[in-house]
Amino acid sequence: MNLLCDACGNLGLPESVRLIAHLHSLRDEANIAGQQRFGITSGAPQLGLAVPDLRQLARAHRRDHRLALELWDSGIHDARLLATFVADPRRLTRNEAERWVRDSDNWALTDALAFLVDRTEFGADKAHAWSARSAEFVKRAGFAVMAGTAIHRKELPDEVFLRFLPVITREATDERNFVKKAVNWALRQIGKRNPDLRKAAIAEAKVIARLDSLAARWIASDALRELKK
């Protein structure tokens, strides 16, 4: 597959317009159906592009934050995914993050956005704020930011992650599939960060296991299975 944006021609047009035209040229109906079978459904137009292909396309445009904003504003699911790979976390504002998370209506876009936000200076603040929201994918974003922060932010002290643990317990009774999986993900990733956090995450999982909730018991048992290995 040729992922060079020049393949779409129209060299006199703005980069965002050329890129979006190129994305349309790669539309794959079979991939759209396949993504939807895995829960990637959107109210926005979908083109069925694979994430590795979008990441490859993003390489030539890294940290072009203006381009990322224009791609997001296109309202196309795949262009918004591309925007999260292109955007500069140092330039992303709190208001932009808020607007983007409200637009995210499936787990793939939510998680891609979370992996951008976790690299900002306000990532932990958004994780706490979003985890308390009622909207399913906004709440998922909060816990996906926690998971991403545990994976990516090696420089952060344990205290950042210890403050996440009571939030994880607080929301562990949410039975919605995309929320409970993100809660579980955050707990596991915090526990895998280092031995001290592993002990803390195991202790928190044992608290969660005692909650009167099917979601909580699943979150706890799955996390303990991995963290006790």
N, C-alpha and C positions, 0 to 999 in steps of 0.2 A: 504494500500500500504506500503510495506516495503521500507523505505528510507535509511536504513543503507548501507553505501557504501560497507561494507564487504560482502553484499549479492552477489556481482558480483565476489567474489573469487579473484584469482590472487594476493594474499597478498604480493608477492615479487615484484610487479610492483610499479612504482612511483604512488603517490597518485592521480596525475592528470589523469594518464592513467586509474586507477581503477574507478575514479569518472566518467570519460567520458564513460567507458564501462557500468557503472551502468545506466547512463542517456540513453544510447542506449537501455538498457533492458527495460526501462519504456516507450519507444516510443508508442505514441497513435495517430493513424491515424485520429480518429474522432476529437480529440482535435486540431490536426493540421488544419483540415478543419474549425473547429469552430473559431480558432484564426484568420485564414485568412479572414473569413467573417467579423471580427472586425478590419480589416486593419493591422493585424500583419503578414506581409509577408516579406520575407527576401531572398536575393540572397544566403544566407548561408543555410546549411541543418537545418531543423526544426524537432524537436522531439515531440512537443506538450505537454510539461510538464507545469503544472500549477504553477504560481508564488508562492502560499503558500507552495507547495511541495518543490520548489527550496529553499525557505527561510528556511524551516525545515532542509533540507539537509545542508545548509550553516552553521547552528548553531555550528556544530562540528569543523568548519574550520575558524571561525571568525578571521579577521586580518592576515590571512596567505597570505601575499601579493605575495609571489613567486608563490604560487598555483594559485592565481587569474590571474597572468600574463600567466601562462601556460594554464589555462582554456580558456582565451581569444584567445590565439594563436591557439587553436584547430580549430577555424573558424566555430564552431557550434553555432547557435543562442542561444540555451538553456544553453550551457556551458558559453557563454558570459553573459547571464543574471545572472547565478550563480556567475560568476566572480565579478560582481558589488556588490553582497551581501557579498562576502568573502573578497574583497580588503580592505586594510587599508588606510583610507583617509589621514593619517599622512605620509604615504610612497608613495602615488600616486604622480608622478611627472607631471609637466606641459606637457612634451613631451608625456608621456603615455596617459594623458587625450586627447591630440590632436590626437594621433593615434587612440584611441578608438572612439572618436566622429566621425572621418572620416569613421570608419568601421560600424557605427550604421546606419541601413537603414530602421528602422520602429519605430513607436512611443513608443512601449513598451520598447525596448532596450534603446532608447534615453532617456526616462524618468528615467529608472533605473540608467543609467549612471549619469544623472543630480543629482539624489538623493545621489550619491556618491560624486560628485564634489562639491556640495553645502556645504559639511562638510570639505573641504580643506581650507587652508589659502589663496589660489588663486581663490576661487570660484567666487567672485564678478568680478575679472578681466576677467575670462573666460566668464561670463555672458555677459559682455560688448562686448568682442571680438567676440564671436560666434553670438551674435544678429545682427552683421553687415555683416555676411557672406551671400553668395547667396544660398548655398546648403540648401535644405529644412530642412533636419533633423539636420544639424549643427545649423541653425538658431533656430529651435525649441528647441534644447538643451540649447541655451542661455536663452530663456525665462523660460524653465523648471527649470533651475538653479535658476533664480530669484524667481520663485514660491517656490521651495524647500527651499531656503534660508529664505524666509519669514516664512515658516512653522517651520523649524528646528533650526534656529540660533537665539535663544531668547536673546543672549547677545549683538547682534549687534545694533549700534545706528540707529536712524531714518534716518540719513544722507545717509547711504548706500542705503536705499530704495527710498529716494527722488531722488537720482541720477539715479535710474532705470526708473523713470516715463517719462522723456523726450525721453528715448530710446523706451519705449512702444509706445508713440505717433508717433515717427519716423517710426516705422515698422507696424503701425496699418492698413496700406493700402495694406499689402501683402494679396492677396486673397487666397493663398494656405491654404487648410483646416487645415493641421497639424500645420501650422505656426500661423494662426489667433486664433486657439483654445488655443495655448500656450501663445500667447500675452494676451488674455483674462484671462487666468488662473493666469498669473503673476500679472496683475492689480488687480484681485479680492483678491488674497492672500495678497498682500501688504495692501490693504484696510482693510482687516480683522485683521491686526496685532495689531492695537491700535486705539483709537479715533482720534489722530492727523493724522495718516496716512490714516485713513478712509476719513477724510475731503480732504486730498490732492489727494487721488485716485478718489474721486467723482469729484473734480475740473478737474482733468486730463481727466476723462471720458467725461466730458462735452465738453472739447476741441476736443477730438477724434470724438465725435458725429457730429461735424461740418465739418469734412473732407469729401471730395467728393469721397466716397468709400463705397461699400456695406459691405466689411469686417469691416471697421472702425465703421460703424453705428451698425453692429451686436455686435462687441466687446463692444462698449460703452453702448448700451441698455441692454445687458446681465449683464454687470458689475454693472450698476446703479440699475437694478432690485434687485440684491443681496445686494449691499452695502447700499441701502436706507431702507432695512427692519428694 
